[in-house]
């Protein structure tokens, strides 16, 4: 009599297990659907971010291309407005004179290589313009120091810039400097002389250290002791000053 009840109980248990399994499978499917939806949303957001970044890059390129023109236009408008305002305020005012070519902020514009006139020997040399050098230097060979009337002098030789002829000069010895070249353990003692330099519209007496520059292309190096407060150097250009104004005008004695 108990067998039918046992069979019925097993049947109910099996059905319950089937229901639980179906519910679990449904829950798993729902979870998978949720994960799929979230993955799709993430991919869509990533796509939006990529598109936004691309738009930002294009906008930046556009601004970079057009910024100079915009600045130029703004500057032109501002300048025009200032000019009109000045004209209205003072019709008799003299027009402002722009700086002459080769000038910036009142200083002479120079390139990395320029022609310089040295006196003595009264010749024009191609010189390297070096803002990193504290003192100008001149190629000198066979340097001999001596005294004349109790005063120190130095005799040295240099090469004519056009003919290659060896020239001998004698100058008053002003002092000595110690210069440590790259790779040398000890600083070298070099004599210093004073010479006249004409470079573009600059005409000055400056100090030169005497050194053997035969390994360099240029016999003359112009440093900060001439350039300070007088010139602005653009190393990307050469011979911007042309011939010296004094030489062109024939004012060099």
C-alpha positions in Angstrom: 0.0 0.0 0.0 3.0 2.4 0.5 4.4 1.9 -3.0 2.1 4.3 -4.8 2.8 7.0 -2.3 6.5 6.5 -2.8 6.2 6.7 -6.5 4.1 9.8 -6.3 6.8 11.4 -4.0 9.6 10.6 -6.4 7.5 12.1 -9.3 7.0 15.3 -7.3 10.7 15.5 -6.4 11.7 15.0 -10.1 9.3 17.8 -11.1 10.7 20.1 -8.5 14.2 19.4 -9.6 13.2 20.1 -13.2 11.6 23.4 -12.2 14.7 24.4 -10.2 16.9 23.6 -13.2 14.7 25.5 -15.5 14.7 28.5 -13.2 18.5 28.4 -12.9 18.9 28.2 -16.6 16.6 31.1 -17.0 18.6 33.1 -14.4 21.8 32.3 -16.3 20.3 33.3 -19.6 19.1 36.6 -18.1 22.6 37.2 -16.6 24.1 36.5 -20.0 21.7 38.9 -21.6 22.6 41.6 -19.1 26.3 41.1 -19.7 25.7 41.2 -23.4 23.8 44.5 -23.0 26.5 46.0 -20.8 29.2 44.9 -23.3 27.3 46.5 -26.1 26.9 49.7 -24.1 30.6 49.8 -23.4 31.5 49.2 -27.0 29.1 52.0 -28.0 30.7 54.4 -25.4 34.2 53.5 -26.6 33.1 54.2 -30.2 31.8 57.6 -29.1 35.0 58.4 -27.3 37.1 57.5 -30.3 34.9 59.7 -32.5 35.2 62.5 -30.0 38.9 62.2 -29.9 39.2 62.3 -33.7 37.0 65.4 -33.8 39.3 67.1 -31.2 42.4 66.2 -33.2 40.8 67.7 -36.4 39.8 70.8 -34.5 43.3 71.3 -33.1 44.8 70.9 -36.6 42.3 73.4 -37.9 43.2 76.0 -35.2 46.9 75.5 -35.7 46.5 76.1 -39.4 44.4 79.2 -39.0 45.9 80.7 -35.9 48.8 82.6 -37.6 46.3 84.1 -40.1 43.9 85.0 -37.2 46.7 86.6 -35.2 47.9 88.5 -38.3 44.4 89.8 -39.0 43.9 90.8 -35.3 47.3 92.6 -35.3 46.4 94.3 -38.6 43.0 95.4 -37.2 44.6 96.6 -34.0 47.3 98.5 -35.8 44.7 100.1 -38.1 42.6 101.1 -35.2 45.5 102.7 -33.4 46.5 104.5 -36.6 43.0 105.9 -37.1 42.9 107.0 -33.4 46.2 108.7 -33.7 45.1 110.4 -36.9 41.9 111.6 -35.2 43.7 112.9 -32.1 46.5 114.7 -33.9 46.3 115.3 -37.6 49.6 117.1 -37.6 51.6 114.4 -35.9 54.5 113.1 -37.9 54.2 109.4 -39.1 56.3 106.9 -37.2 59.4 105.7 -38.9 59.8 102.0 -39.1 63.1 100.5 -38.1 65.7 100.2 -40.9 66.4 96.8 -42.4 68.8 94.7 -40.3 67.5 96.2 -37.0 65.4 94.8 -34.3 64.6 96.7 -31.1 67.4 99.1 -32.0 70.0 96.3 -32.2 71.8 95.0 -35.3 70.6 91.7 -36.8 73.5 89.3 -37.5 73.7 85.8 -38.9 75.9 82.9 -37.8 78.7 84.0 -40.2 79.4 87.6 -41.1 82.1 89.8 -42.7 84.1 91.8 -40.2 86.8 94.4 -40.8 89.8 94.3 -38.5 92.3 97.2 -38.0 95.1 96.2 -38.0 95.7 94.6 -40.5 93.0 96.7 -42.3 91.4 93.7 -43.9 87.9 92.1 -44.1 87.6 88.5 -42.7 84.7 86.1 -42.6 84.0 85.5 -38.9 81.9 83.1 -36.9 79.4 84.9 -34.6 79.2 83.0 -31.4 77.0 84.1 -28.5 78.3 81.3 -26.4 81.9 82.7 -26.4 82.6 85.3 -23.7 85.6 86.9 -25.6 86.3 87.3 -29.2 89.4 85.4 -30.5 91.8 85.7 -33.5 93.9 83.1 -35.3 97.5 83.6 -34.4 100.6 81.7 -35.2 104.2 82.0 -34.0 103.2 84.1 -31.0 106.2 85.8 -29.4 105.9 88.1 -26.3 108.5 90.8 -25.7 109.1 94.2 -24.1 109.5 97.5 -25.7 110.4 100.6 -23.7 109.4 98.6 -20.6 106.0 97.8 -21.9 104.7 94.3 -22.9 104.0 93.6 -26.5 103.2 90.5 -28.6 104.1 89.6 -32.1 102.1 87.0 -34.1 101.2 85.9 -37.6 97.9 85.4 -39.4 96.8 84.5 -42.9 95.6 87.0 -45.5 91.9 86.1 -46.1 92.1 86.4 -49.9 95.7 85.7 -51.0 96.8 83.3 -48.2 99.8 85.4 -47.6 101.3 85.3 -44.1 101.0 88.6 -42.3 102.9 89.7 -39.2 101.3 92.0 -36.6 102.6 93.5 -33.4 100.2 94.7 -30.7 100.3 95.9 -27.2 99.8 93.0 -24.7 96.9 93.9 -22.5 96.7 90.8 -20.3 96.5 87.0 -20.2 93.5 84.7 -19.9 93.3 81.0 -19.0 91.1 79.0 -21.4 90.4 75.3 -20.9 89.5 73.6 -24.2 87.4 70.5 -24.5 89.5 67.4 -23.7 92.3 69.4 -22.0 93.1 68.8 -18.4 94.8 72.1 -17.8 93.8 75.6 -18.9 96.0 77.3 -21.5 97.4 80.7 -20.9 96.7 83.0 -23.9 97.6 86.6 -24.6 95.0 89.3 -25.2 95.3 92.3 -27.5 92.9 95.1 -28.5 91.8 95.7 -32.1 89.3 97.8 -33.9 86.3 95.9 -35.3 83.7 97.1 -37.8 80.7 94.8 -38.2 77.7 96.2 -40.1 77.0 99.5 -38.3 79.0 98.5 -35.2 82.4 100.1 -34.8 84.2 99.2 -31.6 87.6 98.6 -30.0 87.5 95.2 -28.4 89.8 92.5 -26.8 90.8 89.4 -28.8 92.5 86.3 -27.3 95.2 85.0 -29.6 95.0 81.3 -30.3 95.9 78.9 -33.1 92.6 78.5 -35.0 94.1 76.6 -37.9 91.9 73.7 -37.2 88.8 75.9 -37.6 87.3 77.2 -40.8 87.2 80.8 -39.7 90.2 82.8 -38.4 88.0 85.2 -36.5 85.4 84.5 -33.8 83.2 87.3 -32.5 82.0 86.8 -28.9 79.8 88.5 -26.4 82.3 91.3 -25.6 81.2 92.9 -28.9 77.6 91.5 -29.2 76.2 92.4 -25.8 73.6 95.2 -26.0 74.5 95.8 -29.7 73.4 92.8 -31.8 70.8 90.0 -32.1 72.1 86.8 -33.7 70.0 84.4 -35.9 72.3 81.4 -36.4 70.0 80.0 -39.1 71.2 82.8 -41.4 74.6 83.9 -42.8 75.9 87.2 -44.1 72.8 89.1 -43.2 74.7 92.3 -42.7 76.5 92.3 -46.0 79.5 94.6 -46.2 80.1 97.0 -43.3 78.5 100.4 -43.7 81.8 102.1 -43.0 83.5 100.2 -45.9 80.7 100.9 -48.3 80.8 104.6 -47.4 84.6 104.7 -47.7 85.0 106.0 -44.1 87.7 103.6 -43.0 91.1 105.2 -42.8 
